Amino acid sequence: TTTHTPVAPAGGPAQLVGQQIDKYRIERLLGQGGMAAVYQALDTALERRVALKLLDAGVAAQPGFRARFLQEAQLAAALRHPNIVQVYDLGNAAGRPYMVQELLPGPTLAQRMQECTARGTRL
């Protein structure tokens, strides 16, 4: 059966770690911005790790942002290129849209920038 978790963490995005959103079990927070948080999650049906981008609750409540998020997912899903992550799924958890994408190995952008700074090189 599919478990729907109420997605309204009091302690912020990190509070979702260990929770289930539809068939995705949240394993860790990868990063967050002004509009969304991105998590590493396990697709329990296909047993593969994915990146799950969950729109912030405040942003999801604002007019137009849900449509923009959906449009972003649809446009990204239509693209096929080795340098563009694949979109696997799109869903809604407690009124907050989420997008499931290919999870790429490697450091975060912040880590890469720190490495470049330490070496005195540019990204």
C-alpha positions in Angstrom: 0.0 0.0 0.0 1.1 3.6 -0.5 1.6 5.7 2.5 0.8 9.4 2.2 2.7 11.4 4.8 1.4 14.8 5.8 4.1 17.1 4.5 4.3 20.0 6.9 7.4 19.6 9.0 7.6 22.0 12.0 11.4 21.8 12.1 12.0 22.6 8.4 13.0 20.4 5.5 15.3 18.1 7.5 12.3 16.9 9.4 11.1 14.9 6.4 14.1 12.5 6.6 12.8 9.0 7.3 9.3 9.9 6.1 7.4 8.4 3.2 5.9 10.4 0.4 3.9 8.1 -1.8 6.3 5.4 -2.9 9.4 7.5 -2.0 11.2 7.1 1.4 13.2 10.3 2.2 16.8 9.4 3.1 18.5 12.8 3.4 18.3 16.5 2.6 20.5 17.3 -0.4 19.8 21.1 -0.5 17.2 23.8 -0.3 16.5 27.1 -1.9 13.9 29.8 -1.7 11.2 27.7 -3.5 12.0 24.0 -2.9 14.0 21.4 -1.0 15.7 18.5 -2.8 16.1 15.1 -1.1 17.7 11.9 -1.8 14.9 9.3 -1.7 14.5 5.6 -2.3 11.8 4.7 -4.9 10.5 1.7 -3.0 8.8 0.2 -6.0 11.8 0.2 -8.3 14.4 0.1 -5.5 16.5 2.9 -6.9 17.7 6.2 -5.4 16.3 9.3 -6.8 16.3 13.1 -6.2 12.9 14.3 -5.0 12.3 18.1 -5.3 9.4 19.2 -3.0 7.9 22.7 -3.4 7.9 24.7 -0.2 4.5 24.9 1.4 4.5 28.8 1.4 5.4 28.9 -2.2 2.9 26.2 -3.1 0.1 28.4 -1.6 1.0 31.4 -3.8 -0.9 31.8 -7.1 1.1 30.7 -10.2 3.9 28.9 -8.5 2.3 25.5 -8.7 1.7 26.0 -12.5 5.4 27.1 -12.9 6.6 24.0 -11.0 4.4 21.7 -13.2 5.7 23.5 -16.4 9.3 23.1 -15.2 8.7 19.3 -14.8 7.0 19.0 -18.1 9.7 20.9 -20.0 12.5 19.0 -18.3 10.8 15.7 -19.0 10.7 16.5 -22.7 14.5 17.0 -22.9 16.9 14.2 -23.7 20.6 15.0 -23.3 23.5 13.4 -21.4 24.0 16.6 -19.4 20.3 17.0 -18.3 18.9 14.9 -15.5 15.8 12.8 -16.4 12.4 13.5 -14.8 10.9 10.2 -13.6 7.7 11.2 -11.9 5.5 14.1 -10.7 3.1 14.1 -7.8 1.4 16.0 -5.0 1.8 15.4 -1.3 -0.6 17.3 1.0 -1.1 20.1 -1.5 2.6 20.4 -2.3 3.8 19.3 -5.7 7.0 17.2 -6.0 9.1 16.2 -8.9 11.2 13.0 -9.0 14.5 13.1 -11.0 17.5 11.1 -11.7 20.0 11.2 -8.8 23.5 11.9 -10.0 26.6 10.9 -8.0 29.2 13.4 -7.0 29.7 16.5 -4.9 27.2 19.3 -4.5 27.6 22.6 -6.3 28.6 24.2 -2.9 31.3 21.5 -2.5 32.6 22.1 -6.0 32.8 25.8 -5.4 34.7 25.3 -2.1 37.2 23.0 -3.9 37.7 25.6 -6.6 38.2 28.3 -4.1 40.7 26.1 -2.2 42.7 25.5 -5.4 42.4 29.1 -6.6 40.6 28.1 -9.7 37.3 29.0 -11.3 34.3 26.7 -11.8 
